[in-house]
Amino acid sequence: MSPRRTDAATAAHRGRTGRRSRPRSGTSAKAHLDGGAGVLSPETVTAMQTRETDVPDKWTVSADGWGLGWTLYDWDGVPGYGHDGAATGQYAFLRVVPTRGVAVALLTNGGSSRLLYADLLRELLAELAGITLPAPFAPPAEPPTVDITPWTGTYKREGVVITIGERNGTPHLTYAFVDGMVGYSPDLEMDLVPLSETVFAGAGGGASFAEDWMPVVFATLSDGTRCAYIGMRAAPKVA
């Protein structure tokens, strides 16, 4: 590691910030490791760590299930949980491996935070918990040929409209902020590279989503509604 990464790794290992205080994320993780620690009831701790639902987007935070608030992980048979969060210019990541007594929190307010997360947590969890994180999300060198037509159209959730179509014969996505989010960011335009019939990789999303490849996942709900998932948020098809 570089000296800068070594300093970050040491701080994470010792569970402290530069001011030698414990972040709230660390306190929350410690409470869960201690069965609630008088802050949460054992029943609540169990509910938060028990799978309530699967998720179609298994790549944005590398989890495929949710408990009551926690994202849930299975690292080659080793269970874990965590939660990520973001605001304008700020990103936070938390991973807990209860059987190893390990929790790692990363708080950032700079660029390329997701790449830092991928590099730093992969190294720390390997060293401290013997965990191998999944490889970064990316399309294969030779992508399959997929017809985007079943998913073309307009998808909308609060503040966001997603348009799926083709441009010059290539699957294409436009991500636009609308309503109360107008002006938050310029529209994002990106071509989509298929991984499967329902999973695509978008390049050029920027730091708000992913510096490398952004997962774009399509799914049909039990009532027949088609949805596009970006950043793990579902946008139902409206047109």
Secondary structure, 3 states (H helix, E strand, C coil): CCHHHHHHHHHHHHCCCCCCCCCHHHHHHHHHHCCCCCCCCHHHHHHHCCCCEECCCCCCCCCCEECCCCEEEEECCEEEEEEEEEECCEEEEEEEEHHHCEEEEEEECCCCHHHHHHHHHHHHHHHHHCCCCCCCCCCCCCCCCCCCHHHCEEEEECCEEEEEEEECCEEEEEEEECHHHCCCCCCEEEEEEECCCCEEEEECCECCCECCEEEEEEEECCCCCEEEEECCEEEEECC
